[in-house]
């Protein structure tokens, strides 16, 4: 029955969905537990699993997992900036934004953190991220940077020199790509989100 699991590919699935592959077997929860114990499926959280890539034939996407682990949510902040290649450092924690309460999950794939934002702000600047094997929701570069600034404790960008130091020295952001950012999205973020003053200073630097 290993081949039956391939139908799920690399998409996280519920225990109920896995159990549907075994209609003739009683003790469905025991069967799911057995599949987990043999490594055929990987537990992401209680009741949510992903098929082992050795069986599915598909690489696990931590971005797609993050979308499913706590929904609705989107990949953002350092995780998104790294995915776009805008910062050089490797990011260990997968960071996302959600309209639900902030929380985190840790499983065998790593740590997934979710930060709460308001519902009006949530949909601004989102796009589909795509790889050969998965499609997921991710903040565009402008939204990811706005999320990071708005949710970094103690960060207050009051002057242009503060913004430049933060982008160039702290983040080591690709400043050439920064100059291609969409001002309109940043304006929307400043209007609907937190730290409007800091985002406006970011816009001023973009305009220079």
Backbone as CSV, one residue per row, in Angstrom:
resi,resn,N_x,N_y,N_z,CA_x,CA_y,CA_z,C_x,C_y,C_z
1,UNK,0.808,-1.215,0.000,0.000,0.000,0.000,0.848,1.274,0.000
2,UNK,2.170,1.099,0.014,3.003,2.289,0.010,2.710,3.160,-1.192
3,UNK,2.507,2.532,-2.358,2.272,3.294,-3.568,1.020,4.153,-3.459
4,UNK,0.038,3.713,-2.690,-1.201,4.473,-2.535,-0.938,5.845,-1.941
5,UNK,0.054,5.956,-1.090,0.372,7.223,-0.455,0.900,8.261,-1.438
6,UNK,1.398,7.805,-2.581,1.955,8.735,-3.568,0.920,9.713,-4.094
7,UNK,-0.362,9.380,-3.950,-1.419,10.258,-4.444,-1.379,11.627,-3.768
8,UNK,-0.837,11.667,-2.553,-0.795,12.929,-1.810,0.402,13.796,-2.184
9,UNK,1.373,13.233,-2.885,2.555,14.008,-3.250,3.227,14.593,-2.018
10,UNK,3.577,15.895,-2.089,4.223,16.542,-0.941,3.280,17.510,-0.232
11,UNK,1.966,17.291,-0.394,0.975,18.138,0.263,0.623,17.566,1.637
12,UNK,0.678,18.367,2.686,0.272,17.886,4.011,-1.179,17.397,3.985
13,UNK,-1.435,16.293,4.671,-2.769,15.693,4.662,-3.184,15.289,6.075
14,UNK,-4.485,15.189,6.279,-5.002,14.819,7.588,-4.980,13.304,7.764
15,UNK,-5.086,12.894,9.017,-5.162,11.463,9.322,-6.392,10.853,8.646
16,UNK,-7.478,11.617,8.577,-8.705,11.130,7.942,-8.481,10.846,6.468
17,UNK,-7.737,11.723,5.794,-7.456,11.514,4.374,-6.599,10.272,4.160
18,UNK,-5.614,10.079,5.029,-4.772,8.883,4.929,-5.608,7.638,5.176
19,UNK,-6.484,7.712,6.170,-7.320,6.565,6.514,-8.235,6.164,5.368
20,UNK,-8.599,7.135,4.518,-9.505,6.835,3.399,-8.875,5.863,2.407
21,UNK,-7.550,5.697,2.448,-6.876,4.759,1.562,-7.043,3.317,2.023
22,UNK,-7.541,3.147,3.246,-7.643,1.804,3.830,-9.068,1.512,4.306
23,UNK,-10.051,1.574,3.413,-11.452,1.416,3.824,-11.776,0.035,4.393
24,UNK,-10.990,-0.963,4.033,-11.284,-2.315,4.483,-10.604,-2.699,5.775
25,UNK,-9.855,-1.760,6.354,-9.092,-2.071,7.569,-9.733,-1.393,8.770
26,UNK,-10.023,-2.179,9.789,-10.543,-1.605,11.030,-9.374,-1.047,11.830
27,UNK,-9.684,-0.182,12.781,-8.615,0.420,13.571,-7.780,1.366,12.741
28,UNK,-8.456,2.342,12.121,-7.785,3.279,11.213,-6.682,4.062,11.912
29,UNK,-6.939,4.527,13.119,-5.937,5.325,13.827,-4.678,4.503,14.108
30,UNK,-4.879,3.222,14.369,-3.725,2.347,14.567,-2.926,2.203,13.278
31,UNK,-3.634,2.171,12.136,-2.945,2.064,10.851,-2.108,3.311,10.576
32,UNK,-2.675,4.483,10.865,-1.934,5.734,10.682,-0.711,5.751,11.595
33,UNK,-0.892,5.296,12.829,0.235,5.246,13.760,1.310,4.289,13.261
34,UNK,0.874,3.172,12.670,1.835,2.205,12.143,2.625,2.795,10.980
35,UNK,1.954,3.544,10.108,2.631,4.194,8.980,3.648,5.224,9.477
36,UNK,3.288,5.907,10.556,4.224,6.869,11.146,5.427,6.155,11.750
37,UNK,5.171,5.063,12.424,6.256,4.320,13.080,7.241,3.731,12.073
38,UNK,6.749,3.367,10.895,7.638,2.814,9.866,8.307,3.905,9.041
39,UNK,7.925,5.151,9.296,8.532,6.260,8.562,7.887,6.547,7.226
40,UNK,6.750,5.902,6.932,6.077,6.136,5.661,5.450,7.531,5.608
41,UNK,4.995,7.996,6.760,4.461,9.346,6.872,5.156,10.056,8.017
42,UNK,5.185,11.381,7.953,5.860,12.201,8.957,4.826,13.084,9.625
43,UNK,4.806,13.064,10.943,3.841,13.890,11.670,4.293,15.352,11.692
44,UNK,3.394,16.249,11.310,3.666,17.682,11.359,3.105,18.298,12.635
45,UNK,1.928,17.864,13.011,1.290,18.184,14.286,0.194,17.147,14.469
46,UNK,-0.504,17.193,15.562,-1.545,16.203,15.807,-2.568,16.218,14.660
47,UNK,-2.737,15.064,14.010,-3.730,14.915,12.956,-3.300,15.380,11.575
48,UNK,-2.072,15.903,11.433,-1.598,16.383,10.131,-0.257,15.738,9.813
49,UNK,-0.140,15.193,8.607,1.041,14.424,8.208,1.477,14.790,6.799
50,UNK,2.675,14.330,6.460,3.169,14.453,5.091,3.848,13.141,4.731
51,UNK,3.737,12.747,3.473,4.311,11.476,3.039,5.832,11.606,2.936
52,UNK,6.522,10.590,3.404,7.983,10.558,3.307,8.398,10.742,1.844
53,UNK,9.330,11.654,1.562,9.736,11.889,0.171,10.297,10.654,-0.527
54,UNK,10.799,9.687,0.231,11.270,8.445,-0.384,10.119,7.671,-1.017
55,UNK,8.914,7.908,-0.527,7.731,7.248,-1.065,7.013,8.138,-2.075
56,UNK,6.849,9.413,-1.733,6.115,10.321,-2.630,6.906,10.645,-3.890
57,UNK,8.241,10.632,-3.770,9.078,11.020,-4.896,9.201,12.517,-5.049
58,UNK,8.642,13.276,-4.089,8.666,14.735,-4.141,9.385,15.309,-2.931
59,UNK,10.202,16.316,-3.161,10.893,16.987,-2.068,9.882,17.699,-1.178
60,UNK,10.091,17.652,0.119,9.222,18.374,1.045,9.503,19.867,0.949
61,UNK,8.454,20.655,0.823,8.563,22.111,0.798,8.167,22.655,2.161
62,UNK,9.117,23.233,2.898,8.782,23.788,4.210,7.817,24.968,4.064
63,UNK,7.866,25.651,2.925,6.943,26.762,2.697,5.509,26.258,2.576
64,UNK,5.323,25.184,1.809,3.987,24.603,1.654,3.507,24.023,2.984
65,UNK,4.405,23.371,3.703,4.059,22.842,5.023,3.600,23.972,5.934
66,UNK,4.316,25.086,5.930,3.973,26.226,6.790,2.572,26.740,6.486
67,UNK,2.216,26.814,5.198,0.872,27.266,4.822,-0.214,26.377,5.418
68,UNK,0.036,25.073,5.449,-0.962,24.110,5.915,-0.950,23.925,7.429
69,UNK,0.185,24.132,8.043,0.339,23.861,9.466,-0.541,24.770,10.319
70,UNK,-0.705,26.016,9.863,-1.513,26.992,10.604,-2.094,27.937,9.568
71,UNK,-3.364,27.773,9.281,-3.980,28.481,8.169,-5.155,29.332,8.651
72,UNK,-5.381,30.524,8.019,-4.649,31.089,6.886,-3.332,31.728,7.326
73,UNK,-2.336,31.583,6.483,-1.034,32.170,6.768,-0.255,32.321,5.470
74,UNK,0.810,33.109,5.522,1.711,33.244,4.375,3.150,33.370,4.865
75,UNK,4.090,32.880,4.073,5.514,32.978,4.382,5.941,34.444,4.326
76,UNK,6.748,34.881,5.293,7.137,36.294,5.297,8.443,36.515,6.049
77,UNK,8.714,37.767,6.299,9.886,38.257,7.034,11.183,37.654,6.482
78,UNK,12.071,37.193,7.355,13.379,36.722,6.889,13.246,35.510,5.973
79,UNK,12.264,34.659,6.223,12.084,33.465,5.394,11.786,33.845,3.950
80,UNK,10.920,34.834,3.767,10.574,35.268,2.411,11.742,36.003,1.760
81,UNK,12.389,36.886,2.509,13.529,37.623,1.943,14.633,36.673,1.502
82,UNK,14.853,35.622,2.277,15.853,34.624,1.899,15.400,33.836,0.680
83,UNK,14.118,33.493,0.607,13.600,32.730,-0.528,13.799,33.498,-1.841
84,UNK,13.658,34.816,-1.770,13.879,35.651,-2.959,15.363,35.915,-3.225
85,UNK,16.222,35.507,-2.335,17.652,35.745,-2.499,18.066,37.166,-2.173
86,UNK,17.275,37.858,-1.352,17.548,39.262,-1.050,18.484,39.442,0.131
87,UNK,18.631,38.399,0.949,19.583,38.442,2.062,20.478,37.208,1.973
88,UNK,21.715,37.311,2.441,22.660,36.197,2.271,22.578,35.111,3.329
89,UNK,22.099,35.464,4.533,22.134,34.497,5.621,21.080,33.407,5.477
90,UNK,21.462,32.199,5.880,20.510,31.097,5.944,19.542,31.349,7.084
91,UNK,18.270,31.058,6.862,17.241,31.277,7.878,16.788,29.920,8.405
92,UNK,16.937,29.711,9.703,16.636,28.407,10.300,15.148,28.242,10.590
93,UNK,14.503,29.282,11.112,13.086,29.221,11.469,12.240,29.690,10.296
94,UNK,11.171,28.967,9.993,10.249,29.375,8.935,9.239,30.345,9.531
95,UNK,9.275,31.589,9.059,8.439,32.651,9.616,7.236,32.925,8.730
96,UNK,6.083,33.050,9.358,4.839,33.323,8.630,4.005,34.338,9.390
97,UNK,3.031,34.913,8.697,2.058,35.811,9.306,0.686,35.153,9.219
98,UNK,-0.177,35.462,10.182,-1.506,34.873,10.242,-2.490,35.873,10.840
99,UNK,-3.768,35.642,10.630,-4.784,36.461,11.302,-5.207,35.800,12.607
100,UNK,-4.703,34.606,12.873,-4.989,33.925,14.131,-4.001,34.383,15.206
101,UNK,-4.115,33.790,16.394,-3.182,34.116,17.468,-1.761,33.698,17.083
102,UNK,-0.788,34.471,17.507,0.611,34.113,17.269,0.939,32.818,18.001
103,UNK,1.685,31.944,17.339,2.120,30.708,17.978,3.238,30.069,17.181
104,UNK,3.799,28.990,17.695,4.866,28.297,16.984,4.684,26.794,17.102
105,UNK,5.259,26.077,16.136,5.238,24.620,16.108,6.660,24.135,15.850
106,UNK,7.020,23.043,16.481,8.302,22.404,16.199,8.045,20.939,15.894
107,UNK,8.586,20.474,14.767,8.474,19.064,14.395,9.809,18.622,13.789
108,UNK,9.831,17.465,13.165,11.098,16.955,12.629,11.627,17.794,11.471
109,UNK,10.785,18.636,10.895,11.225,19.485,9.784,11.827,20.794,10.270
110,UNK,11.578,21.153,11.528,12.110,22.396,12.054,11.091,23.154,12.879
111,UNK,11.343,24.444,13.058,10.457,25.305,13.836,9.726,26.261,12.904
112,UNK,8.424,26.405,13.129,7.570,27.260,12.319,6.923,28.290,13.242
113,UNK,7.186,29.569,12.978,6.650,30.642,13.814,5.617,31.448,13.044
114,UNK,4.537,31.824,13.745,3.442,32.581,13.138,3.167,33.823,13.977
115,UNK,3.135,34.975,13.309,2.895,36.244,13.976,1.567,36.821,13.515
116,UNK,0.759,37.265,14.450,-0.577,37.780,14.141,-0.513,39.181,13.533
117,UNK,-1.282,39.384,12.466,-1.476,40.709,11.870,-2.975,40.934,11.716
118,UNK,-3.396,42.176,11.526,-4.829,42.434,11.409,-5.358,42.028,10.030
119,UNK,-6.659,41.809,9.967,-7.274,41.255,8.760,-7.204,42.199,7.557
120,UNK,-7.227,43.503,7.785,-7.128,44.450,6.672,-5.725,44.446,6.068
121,UNK,-4.756,44.241,6.925,-3.357,44.259,6.482,-2.956,42.944,5.811
122,UNK,-3.521,41.837,6.279,-3.116,40.491,5.859,-2.982,40.312,4.345
123,UNK,-3.965,40.665,3.494,-3.887,40.318,2.072,-2.986,41.209,1.213
124,UNK,-2.472,42.283,1.775,-1.661,43.214,0.978,-0.374,42.541,0.504
125,UNK,-0.053,42.708,-0.768,1.263,42.312,-1.288,1.577,40.842,-1.284
126,UNK,0.558,39.978,-1.369,0.815,38.540,-1.395,0.928,38.025,-2.823
127,UNK,1.625,36.923,-2.986,1.767,36.301,-4.302,1.950,34.797,-4.146
128,UNK,1.904,34.090,-5.251,2.168,32.651,-5.236,3.654,32.404,-5.441
129,UNK,4.235,31.639,-4.537,5.599,31.174,-4.731,5.549,29.814,-5.404
130,UNK,6.411,29.572,-6.359,6.364,28.316,-7.098,7.745,27.679,-7.206
131,UNK,7.762,26.366,-7.048,8.942,25.568,-7.354,8.488,24.487,-8.329
132,UNK,9.377,23.607,-8.700,8.991,22.538,-9.624,7.921,21.626,-9.037
133,UNK,7.866,21.554,-7.689,6.996,20.570,-7.049,5.950,21.144,-6.119
134,UNK,5.898,22.465,-5.956,4.915,23.021,-5.021,4.577,24.471,-5.344
135,UNK,3.406,24.878,-4.881,2.941,26.255,-4.986,2.427,26.668,-3.614
136,UNK,2.800,27.839,-3.150,2.438,28.274,-1.810,2.236,29.782,-1.786
137,UNK,1.679,30.275,-0.693,1.425,31.707,-0.543,2.585,32.344,0.217
138,UNK,3.119,33.406,-0.351,4.277,34.080,0.231,4.118,35.591,0.058
139,UNK,4.642,36.341,0.998,4.667,37.794,0.863,5.608,38.187,-0.258
140,UNK,5.214,39.202,-1.022,6.156,39.785,-1.959,7.276,40.451,-1.168
141,UNK,8.379,40.805,-1.802,9.511,41.398,-1.072,9.130,42.620,-0.243
142,UNK,8.269,43.471,-0.799,7.861,44.683,-0.085,7.113,44.344,1.202
143,UNK,6.179,43.402,1.090,5.387,43.020,2.262,6.263,42.296,3.290
144,UNK,7.156,41.449,2.822,8.036,40.715,3.737,8.896,41.676,4.557
145,UNK,9.442,42.694,3.894,10.273,43.667,4.597,9.433,44.510,5.547
146,UNK,8.245,44.888,5.120,7.349,45.653,5.999,6.971,44.838,7.228
147,UNK,6.662,43.556,7.023,6.340,42.673,8.145,7.504,42.600,9.128
148,UNK,8.700,42.486,8.589,9.883,42.357,9.441,10.101,43.611,10.271
149,UNK,10.009,44.759,9.629,10.203,46.023,10.346,9.116,46.212,11.393
150,UNK,7.868,45.951,11.012,6.732,46.175,11.910,6.752,45.257,13.127
151,UNK,7.396,44.099,12.994,7.340,43.106,14.064,8.691,42.812,14.713
152,UNK,9.659,43.690,14.490,10.943,43.582,15.184,10.920,44.511,16.390
153,UNK,10.926,43.931,17.567,10.836,44.715,18.797,11.985,45.707,18.916
154,UNK,11.650,46.940,19.274,12.663,47.962,19.513,13.195,48.642,18.264
155,UNK,12.729,48.226,17.089,13.213,48.827,15.840,12.361,50.038,15.490
156,UNK,13.008,51.197,15.398,12.309,52.436,15.059,13.175,53.222,14.093
157,UNK,12.769,53.262,12.834,13.567,53.901,11.782,13.076,55.334,11.594
158,UNK,13.682,56.251,12.325,13.211,57.639,12.313,13.928,58.517,11.302
159,UNK,15.119,58.081,10.870,15.898,58.886,9.932,16.362,58.012,8.775
160,UNK,16.692,58.642,7.658,17.163,57.906,6.489,18.419,57.102,6.811
161,UNK,19.285,57.668,7.638,20.505,56.935,7.985,20.182,55.664,8.774
162,UNK,19.105,55.707,9.549,18.678,54.512,10.288,18.229,53.419,9.329
163,UNK,17.464,53.814,8.317,16.958,52.852,7.341,18.113,52.234,6.563
164,UNK,19.017,53.090,6.111,20.145,52.597,5.320,21.017,51.644,6.139
165,UNK,21.265,51.997,7.381,22.075,51.132,8.250,21.374,49.784,8.456
166,UNK,20.074,49.820,8.687,19.324,48.581,8.923,19.360,47.673,7.691
167,UNK,19.108,48.250,6.521,19.067,47.440,5.306,20.448,46.944,4.891
168,UNK,21.425,47.855,4.902,22.747,47.505,4.381,23.608,46.731,5.378
169,UNK,23.546,47.099,6.643,24.441,46.492,7.636,23.790,45.356,8.429
170,UNK,22.562,45.589,8.889,21.901,44.561,9.700,21.374,43.404,8.850
171,UNK,20.644,43.744,7.788,20.081,42.696,6.930,21.017,42.281,5.795
172,UNK,21.897,43.187,5.404,22.722,42.991,4.200,21.824,42.713,2.993
173,UNK,20.779,43.515,2.896,19.803,43.395,1.812,20.428,43.785,0.479
174,UNK,20.010,43.112,-0.575,20.448,43.454,-1.931,19.835,44.803,-2.295
175,UNK,20.636,45.864,-2.214,20.117,47.218,-2.414,19.759,47.494,-3.873
176,UNK,20.381,46.794,-4.790,20.006,46.953,-6.197,18.568,46.489,-6.395
177,UNK,18.228,45.342,-5.811,16.861,44.835,-5.915,15.892,45.692,-5.114
178,UNK,16.360,46.242,-4.018,15.493,47.116,-3.227,14.965,48.270,-4.056
179,UNK,15.777,48.792,-4.946,15.365,49.932,-5.777,14.245,49.571,-6.759
180,UNK,13.961,48.270,-6.901,12.875,47.843,-7.797,11.578,47.604,-7.029
181,UNK,11.581,47.822,-5.707,10.386,47.573,-4.891,9.223,48.463,-5.342
182,UNK,8.022,47.951,-5.156,6.793,48.647,-5.529,6.386,49.599,-4.398
183,UNK,6.466,50.877,-4.661,6.143,51.878,-3.638,4.690,51.769,-3.193
184,UNK,3.795,51.474,-4.113,2.376,51.417,-3.777,2.088,50.370,-2.702
185,UNK,2.753,49.225,-2.792,2.547,48.181,-1.787,3.053,48.645,-0.425
186,UNK,4.199,49.317,-0.410,4.727,49.850,0.844,3.780,50.891,1.429
187,UNK,3.178,51.714,0.587,2.211,52.710,1.050,1.005,52.032,1.684
188,UNK,0.537,50.958,1.068,-0.601,50.219,1.618,-0.238,49.612,2.973
189,UNK,0.972,49.092,3.080,1.425,48.515,4.347,1.499,49.573,5.442
190,UNK,2.006,50.760,5.085,2.104,51.846,6.058,0.723,52.279,6.540
191,UNK,-0.227,52.263,5.639,-1.582,52.715,5.975,-2.325,51.706,6.841
192,UNK,-2.167,50.421,6.557,-2.974,49.397,7.229,-2.268,48.699,8.382
193,UNK,-0.930,48.800,8.425,-0.184,48.041,9.426,0.417,48.884,10.529
194,UNK,1.425,48.316,11.185,2.084,48.974,12.307,3.344,49.713,11.832
195,UNK,3.830,50.598,12.691,5.068,51.362,12.457,5.034,52.109,11.125
196,UNK,3.962,52.863,10.925,3.797,53.619,9.686,4.966,54.566,9.441
197,UNK,5.479,55.181,10.514,6.587,56.116,10.358,7.828,55.444,9.805
198,UNK,8.136,54.248,10.305,9.311,53.517,9.820,9.146,53.104,8.366
199,UNK,7.942,52.681,7.989,7.699,52.278,6.598,7.769,53.495,5.682
200,UNK,7.301,54.646,6.150,7.393,55.862,5.342,8.844,56.258,5.114
201,UNK,9.706,56.053,6.115,11.127,56.323,5.916,11.731,55.362,4.912
202,UNK,11.245,54.150,4.903,11.678,53.157,3.907,11.307,53.644,2.503
203,UNK,10.121,54.194,2.373,9.655,54.724,1.084,10.525,55.913,0.659
204,UNK,10.882,56.755,1.600,11.737,57.916,1.275,13.087,57.462,0.723
205,UNK,13.648,56.408,1.323,14.920,55.897,0.824,14.738,55.303,-0.566
206,UNK,13.639,54.635,-0.792,13.359,54.057,-2.102,13.282,55.142,-3.182
207,UNK,12.788,56.289,-2.823,12.594,57.383,-3.791,13.880,58.119,-4.111
208,UNK,14.907,57.939,-3.318,16.161,58.667,-3.559,16.890,58.168,-4.816
